[in-house]
Amino acid sequence: MPDIVDAATRSRMMASIRGRDTLPEMRVRRALHRAGFRFRLHARTLPGRPDLVLRKHRAVILVHGCFWHRHDGCRTASTPSANAGFWQAKFSANVARDARNRQALMDAGWRIAIVWECTLRPRLAGATIETLSDWLRSAVPFVEIPPAVPGSTHPAPLPYPDADTAPVPLRRVAETSGPE
C-alpha cells in the first residue's frame, strides 16, 4: 500500500516524534510525583538513559511505547506494510538495544520497571501507577506492567540473583477491574 503523504511530509512527521517528555512518560511522572516519589529524568550516566531514575529506591522506570519497543500482543505494535524490511530491522535493533541496556542496568545493581504505553490509558492508568508504587516500596528487582504474555516473542525478564525475595506480592494490571 503506498504512503498517503509525500516524502517531505512523512519526513517532517517522523522527525517530530520525540524520545522524551512523551504523553505516557508525563502521565507516569505526574502520578509518581503526586504520590510523593522524587526522581531524576534521563540520567546520562546510566545505560540507555532511563526515563525516570529514583536513586533513593535504586530503581529506574522505562516507559516504553508499544509501537517502537514492540509490545507483544498489543494492537498498536503493528508493522507498517510499506518498506517492511526497513521496519523489521529497525524494530529488531530497538528490542536488542533495550535488552542490552536492561542487562547493563541490572549488572550495575539497579531495579527496573518497564511500563508499557497501553497500560497508561485512562481506564488502566490508576492500577498501573498503584502497581508501580507498590513495586517501588518493595525489594523486587524487576517488574513489567503488564506482565509478559506466556509464549510471546518478547524477551522474558532477565534473571536476577535474588528474584524470589520479594517481600510483598505485586498486583497485576490484568487482575484489577475497571473504574468502579
Backbone bond lengths (Angstrom), bond angles and torsions (degrees), N, CA, C in turn:
res aa  C-N    CA-C-N  psi(-1)  N-CA   C-N-CA  omega(-1)  CA-C   N-CA-C  phi
1 M - - - 1.448 - - 1.522 108.39 -
2 P 1.316 117.93 126.63 1.465 120.61 -179.38 1.531 111.20 -70.85
3 D 1.311 114.21 155.26 1.459 120.56 178.96 1.528 109.10 -66.87
4 I 1.329 116.78 145.44 1.462 119.96 -177.73 1.522 112.91 -88.14
5 V 1.325 117.49 -4.99 1.470 120.96 177.00 1.526 109.07 -126.04
6 D 1.326 115.96 160.41 1.470 119.22 -179.33 1.534 109.91 -74.68
7 A 1.322 115.81 168.26 1.468 121.72 -174.27 1.522 112.65 -61.10
8 A 1.334 118.12 -39.38 1.472 121.03 -179.08 1.528 110.72 -66.04
9 T 1.327 116.96 -41.11 1.467 120.49 178.94 1.516 110.29 -66.47
10 R 1.341 116.74 -43.96 1.469 120.24 179.40 1.527 110.15 -61.39
11 S 1.329 116.93 -41.22 1.460 121.00 178.82 1.517 110.74 -61.48
12 R 1.320 116.84 -44.10 1.471 121.13 179.35 1.535 110.33 -64.07
13 M 1.334 116.64 -40.62 1.464 120.61 179.58 1.527 111.06 -64.21
14 M 1.322 117.18 -44.20 1.461 120.84 -178.84 1.529 111.14 -68.55
15 A 1.332 116.79 -35.14 1.466 120.55 179.75 1.527 111.63 -68.01
16 S 1.336 117.05 -23.45 1.462 119.76 -177.48 1.528 112.85 -83.54
17 I 1.333 118.09 -5.12 1.459 120.98 178.74 1.521 108.43 -74.59
18 R 1.326 114.75 122.61 1.459 119.68 -174.48 1.524 111.68 -93.16
19 G 1.305 115.39 155.38 1.457 120.83 177.40 1.519 111.90 -103.05
20 R 1.310 117.39 -6.94 1.463 121.66 179.22 1.515 109.12 -143.19
21 D 1.319 115.57 162.63 1.461 122.57 -178.13 1.521 112.66 56.55
22 T 1.332 116.19 36.08 1.455 120.73 177.47 1.531 108.82 -77.13
23 L 1.313 117.42 163.14 1.457 121.18 -179.49 1.535 111.86 -57.77
24 P 1.345 119.81 -47.39 1.468 118.58 178.10 1.532 112.49 -59.97
25 E 1.329 116.50 -41.21 1.468 120.09 179.03 1.530 110.53 -63.63
26 M 1.315 116.90 -42.19 1.465 120.59 179.78 1.527 111.19 -64.11
27 R 1.322 117.28 -37.30 1.473 119.99 177.69 1.522 111.02 -62.11
28 V 1.330 117.15 -43.85 1.459 120.91 178.87 1.520 109.87 -65.10
29 R 1.323 117.05 -45.76 1.464 120.95 -178.76 1.525 111.76 -59.70
30 R 1.319 117.09 -47.19 1.470 120.37 -179.05 1.527 111.22 -62.71
31 A 1.333 116.47 -45.59 1.466 120.06 -177.70 1.522 111.89 -65.64
32 L 1.324 117.73 -42.65 1.465 119.89 179.50 1.523 111.11 -67.49
33 H 1.317 116.74 -38.15 1.467 119.64 177.91 1.525 110.05 -63.95
34 R 1.340 116.67 -42.51 1.469 121.11 177.17 1.524 110.96 -60.98
35 A 1.345 116.68 -33.73 1.469 121.20 -179.59 1.532 112.51 -80.30
36 G 1.332 117.14 -1.06 1.455 120.72 175.64 1.518 115.68 98.39
37 F 1.309 117.84 3.70 1.462 120.80 179.39 1.527 109.45 -85.47
38 R 1.326 115.45 140.04 1.468 120.93 177.32 1.516 108.38 -117.40
39 F 1.312 116.48 142.80 1.458 120.68 -170.88 1.512 111.01 -151.46
40 R 1.315 115.21 167.80 1.463 123.51 172.98 1.520 106.82 -111.46
41 L 1.319 116.07 156.00 1.458 121.41 -177.81 1.516 111.64 -108.51
42 H 1.320 116.58 136.97 1.464 123.79 169.50 1.529 113.68 47.32
43 A 1.311 116.56 55.76 1.466 121.88 -178.15 1.529 110.09 -61.21
44 R 1.308 116.74 117.57 1.470 121.47 -177.99 1.517 112.61 -69.67
45 T 1.323 117.09 -19.38 1.466 120.35 -177.17 1.528 112.50 -82.01
46 L 1.335 117.96 -9.28 1.462 121.15 -177.86 1.527 110.83 -105.64
47 P 1.332 117.25 148.11 1.465 120.62 179.90 1.530 111.85 -58.18
48 G 1.306 116.47 129.98 1.456 121.52 177.29 1.516 115.16 78.56
49 R 1.320 117.70 0.02 1.464 121.79 -178.74 1.537 111.99 46.86
50 P 1.332 117.48 69.89 1.469 121.21 -176.27 1.529 112.12 -54.12
51 D 1.331 115.95 150.73 1.457 121.28 -177.44 1.526 112.05 -61.58
52 L 1.319 117.78 -47.16 1.462 122.02 178.82 1.526 109.14 -130.65
53 V 1.320 116.07 138.01 1.463 121.90 178.54 1.523 107.70 -124.95
54 L 1.330 115.73 120.67 1.457 121.83 178.19 1.518 107.40 -111.30
55 R 1.318 116.80 88.88 1.467 121.53 -175.12 1.521 112.19 -60.38
56 K 1.326 117.34 -38.22 1.458 121.33 -179.75 1.529 111.45 -57.84
57 H 1.310 116.47 -34.94 1.466 122.29 -178.78 1.528 112.09 -99.51
58 R 1.328 116.38 1.68 1.469 123.10 -176.90 1.531 109.72 50.21
59 A 1.344 114.88 47.55 1.453 121.15 -173.88 1.527 111.05 -133.62
60 V 1.330 114.44 148.43 1.462 121.05 172.57 1.521 108.09 -124.84
61 I 1.321 115.55 148.88 1.458 121.36 177.76 1.520 107.93 -121.81
62 L 1.321 114.86 126.40 1.456 121.76 178.10 1.523 107.42 -108.99
63 V 1.315 117.53 117.48 1.459 121.87 177.44 1.521 106.71 -96.99
64 H 1.333 115.80 107.22 1.458 121.14 -174.43 1.522 111.24 -99.30
65 G 1.322 115.92 133.03 1.452 121.33 170.57 1.523 108.45 -76.13
66 C 1.315 117.04 132.90 1.471 120.99 -175.67 1.527 112.09 -61.62
67 F 1.327 118.14 -36.20 1.465 121.61 -179.13 1.519 111.52 -70.09
68 W 1.324 118.25 -52.59 1.465 122.05 -173.86 1.509 113.62 -73.10
69 H 1.333 117.90 -31.20 1.463 120.79 -176.23 1.527 112.65 -105.10
70 R 1.335 117.54 5.63 1.465 125.05 171.14 1.521 113.52 62.58
71 H 1.308 117.13 65.09 1.456 122.17 177.13 1.528 109.02 -74.55
72 D 1.338 115.61 108.55 1.468 120.43 -178.17 1.518 111.19 -60.44
73 G 1.318 115.04 136.60 1.453 120.71 177.08 1.513 114.10 83.05
74 C 1.310 118.45 -2.97 1.456 121.61 -178.35 1.534 108.82 -94.01
75 R 1.320 116.41 135.99 1.462 119.42 -176.90 1.524 113.03 -68.17
76 T 1.322 118.13 -19.33 1.468 119.64 179.79 1.526 112.85 -86.79
77 A 1.318 117.30 -1.15 1.464 120.57 -179.09 1.530 111.40 -96.07
78 S 1.319 116.58 39.68 1.464 120.21 179.54 1.522 110.07 -78.45
79 T 1.320 115.97 160.50 1.457 121.31 177.70 1.523 108.63 -105.10
80 P 1.324 118.24 127.09 1.460 119.98 178.28 1.524 110.84 -58.41
81 S 1.327 115.81 141.89 1.465 119.51 -178.28 1.527 111.94 -78.28
82 A 1.327 117.50 -29.43 1.462 120.33 177.95 1.522 109.36 -77.03
83 N 1.326 116.77 130.05 1.459 123.27 177.93 1.537 111.25 59.47
84 A 1.311 115.70 46.99 1.468 122.29 -174.31 1.532 112.58 -57.88
85 G 1.332 117.70 -36.29 1.465 120.08 179.49 1.513 112.48 -61.70
86 F 1.323 116.01 -43.64 1.464 121.07 177.49 1.521 110.37 -59.46
87 W 1.340 115.99 -48.42 1.461 119.95 -176.49 1.518 111.80 -65.63
88 Q 1.319 116.99 -39.40 1.462 119.59 179.40 1.527 110.69 -62.71
89 A 1.332 116.80 -42.78 1.469 120.35 177.99 1.529 110.76 -64.85
90 K 1.326 116.30 -41.71 1.472 121.63 179.76 1.533 110.32 -61.19
91 F 1.326 116.33 -48.93 1.460 120.05 -178.18 1.530 111.48 -66.88
92 S 1.321 117.46 -38.63 1.473 120.34 177.95 1.522 110.82 -62.44
93 A 1.333 116.22 -40.88 1.464 120.34 178.35 1.527 110.88 -65.33
94 N 1.334 117.44 -39.67 1.469 121.36 178.32 1.526 110.79 -61.64
95 V 1.330 116.89 -47.15 1.466 121.23 -178.39 1.524 110.37 -64.98
96 A 1.337 117.20 -41.12 1.473 120.45 178.72 1.529 110.82 -64.89
97 R 1.321 117.46 -42.01 1.467 121.30 178.03 1.521 110.45 -63.79
98 D 1.334 117.38 -41.73 1.470 120.68 177.33 1.526 110.84 -58.65
99 A 1.326 117.07 -43.94 1.468 121.12 -179.37 1.531 110.96 -65.29
100 R 1.336 117.32 -42.37 1.476 120.68 178.05 1.529 110.69 -61.99
101 N 1.318 116.60 -45.83 1.463 120.14 -179.02 1.521 111.45 -65.51
102 R 1.327 116.20 -40.50 1.466 120.19 179.06 1.523 110.40 -62.94
103 Q 1.330 117.10 -43.24 1.466 120.80 179.15 1.531 110.55 -64.17
104 A 1.331 117.15 -42.52 1.465 120.69 179.73 1.526 111.25 -63.16
105 L 1.324 117.06 -38.91 1.462 120.60 177.80 1.528 110.90 -66.29
106 M 1.328 116.60 -43.04 1.469 119.84 178.68 1.524 110.89 -64.43
107 D 1.335 116.36 -41.18 1.462 119.96 178.38 1.526 111.72 -61.92
108 A 1.327 116.29 -30.05 1.462 121.12 179.06 1.529 111.97 -84.50
109 G 1.344 117.11 0.37 1.460 120.53 175.80 1.516 115.34 90.45
110 W 1.304 118.20 14.75 1.466 121.31 179.19 1.518 110.69 -87.80
111 R 1.317 116.37 143.45 1.455 122.79 171.00 1.530 106.61 -85.90
112 I 1.325 117.72 144.90 1.461 120.84 -172.74 1.521 111.31 -128.75
113 A 1.323 115.41 134.56 1.463 122.24 170.86 1.520 107.91 -121.34
114 I 1.311 115.42 131.29 1.459 120.89 173.24 1.517 106.94 -110.19
115 V 1.322 115.74 121.73 1.462 121.51 178.59 1.522 107.27 -113.43
116 W 1.331 116.18 120.99 1.462 120.47 -179.78 1.520 110.32 -85.65
117 E 1.305 114.70 142.49 1.465 122.85 -177.16 1.530 112.51 -52.09
118 C 1.330 117.88 -39.55 1.468 120.63 -175.55 1.533 112.56 -65.12
119 T 1.334 118.07 -20.66 1.466 120.08 179.57 1.520 111.83 -85.76
120 L 1.319 117.08 -0.35 1.460 120.41 -179.47 1.525 112.10 -104.10
121 R 1.319 115.93 9.96 1.462 119.52 174.26 1.531 107.03 -67.81
122 P 1.325 117.82 151.85 1.475 120.46 -173.41 1.528 115.06 -49.01
123 R 1.316 118.24 -38.41 1.467 121.35 -176.83 1.526 112.21 -66.47
124 L 1.332 118.05 -30.42 1.463 122.22 -175.42 1.523 114.29 -109.73
125 A 1.309 117.61 -11.46 1.466 121.22 -171.34 1.529 113.10 -59.02
126 G 1.316 118.07 -41.04 1.465 120.57 -178.91 1.521 112.22 -59.99
127 A 1.327 116.25 -46.43 1.471 120.75 179.59 1.523 110.50 -66.92
128 T 1.318 116.89 -36.49 1.468 120.44 179.22 1.522 110.72 -63.67
129 I 1.319 117.25 -47.25 1.464 121.36 -179.10 1.523 110.48 -66.46
130 E 1.321 117.46 -37.01 1.466 120.59 177.62 1.532 110.57 -63.79
131 T 1.325 116.37 -43.31 1.469 120.75 177.47 1.522 110.16 -62.56
132 L 1.326 116.33 -42.69 1.463 120.97 179.29 1.527 110.90 -63.94
133 S 1.314 118.11 -42.56 1.467 121.96 177.87 1.526 111.16 -62.50
134 D 1.345 116.20 -43.47 1.473 120.11 177.18 1.524 110.24 -60.09
135 W 1.325 116.15 -42.96 1.462 120.30 -179.39 1.522 111.06 -63.23
136 L 1.331 117.24 -42.97 1.462 120.05 -179.29 1.523 111.85 -61.57
137 R 1.317 116.75 -34.62 1.465 120.92 -179.26 1.529 112.62 -82.07
138 S 1.326 117.43 -8.38 1.461 121.59 -179.55 1.525 109.77 -97.10
139 A 1.320 115.90 -173.00 1.466 120.88 176.65 1.523 111.02 -111.98
140 V 1.323 117.50 12.44 1.462 121.89 -178.16 1.528 108.73 -66.19
141 P 1.332 117.93 129.68 1.458 120.50 -174.25 1.521 115.52 -77.32
142 F 1.340 118.78 -23.22 1.463 120.04 -175.46 1.519 110.05 -148.55
143 V 1.321 116.05 137.03 1.457 120.65 172.16 1.523 107.73 -143.81
144 E 1.324 114.46 142.82 1.459 121.22 174.98 1.515 106.39 -124.35
145 I 1.328 116.16 127.33 1.461 121.01 -177.36 1.514 108.41 -117.93
146 P 1.332 119.90 113.39 1.452 126.86 -2.05 1.522 110.23 -76.92
147 P 1.338 116.51 165.13 1.457 119.51 179.88 1.529 110.85 -60.39
148 A 1.314 116.27 152.93 1.464 121.20 179.27 1.522 109.69 -60.83
149 V 1.322 116.22 141.74 1.454 122.31 179.87 1.530 108.68 -78.38
150 P 1.337 118.34 127.03 1.470 119.63 178.84 1.527 110.53 -57.26
151 G 1.320 116.17 137.03 1.450 121.40 179.35 1.515 114.18 82.45
152 S 1.331 117.86 4.33 1.461 119.99 -179.47 1.527 109.78 -80.37
153 T 1.314 115.32 164.62 1.460 119.57 178.88 1.525 111.08 -89.49
154 H 1.320 117.17 -3.62 1.458 120.71 177.94 1.515 107.93 -68.51
155 P 1.329 118.43 139.44 1.467 119.40 -178.30 1.526 111.49 -58.46
156 A 1.300 115.56 134.88 1.460 121.32 178.69 1.522 108.88 -69.71
157 P 1.339 117.20 158.40 1.452 119.16 175.73 1.530 110.42 -53.95
158 L 1.299 116.07 138.30 1.458 120.40 -178.62 1.522 110.32 -70.15
159 P 1.321 117.47 146.87 1.465 119.44 179.17 1.526 110.63 -64.56
160 Y 1.281 115.33 147.95 1.454 121.73 179.79 1.518 107.32 -136.14
161 P 1.325 119.24 140.47 1.469 121.29 -173.05 1.519 115.28 -50.96
162 D 1.324 118.15 -42.21 1.461 119.16 -176.15 1.528 110.30 -120.55
163 A 1.327 116.71 49.22 1.461 121.79 -175.31 1.518 112.77 -65.97
164 D 1.341 118.99 -24.10 1.448 118.47 -178.74 1.524 113.11 -100.77
165 T 1.296 117.88 25.36 1.459 120.49 179.29 1.527 111.48 -103.32
166 A 1.313 116.22 25.80 1.463 120.15 -178.89 1.523 110.22 -65.84
167 P 1.337 117.99 122.80 1.449 120.42 -178.39 1.522 113.34 -75.75
168 V 1.333 117.95 -24.20 1.458 120.90 -178.85 1.523 108.98 -134.03
169 P 1.332 116.90 142.30 1.467 118.34 176.10 1.527 109.01 -72.84
170 L 1.306 115.82 143.69 1.459 120.41 178.49 1.515 109.55 -97.54
171 R 1.336 115.60 139.43 1.457 119.68 173.99 1.513 108.21 -71.32
172 R 1.287 116.76 150.05 1.452 121.44 177.68 1.527 107.99 -109.41
173 V 1.303 116.66 140.19 1.451 121.25 -177.97 1.519 110.89 -58.27
174 A 1.316 118.23 -39.50 1.462 121.94 -177.84 1.519 111.76 -64.34
175 E 1.331 118.33 -24.02 1.468 121.37 -177.06 1.520 112.55 -88.39
176 T 1.302 117.90 -9.94 1.460 119.50 -178.85 1.512 109.77 -90.01
177 S 1.281 115.76 152.48 1.460 119.50 178.88 1.512 110.05 -87.14
178 G 1.297 115.75 171.42 1.459 121.49 -179.79 1.518 110.87 -73.27
179 P 1.322 118.05 -162.14 1.455 121.35 -178.82 1.517 111.27 -61.90
180 E 1.300 115.47 141.87 1.476 120.14 -176.25 1.496 111.27 -99.33
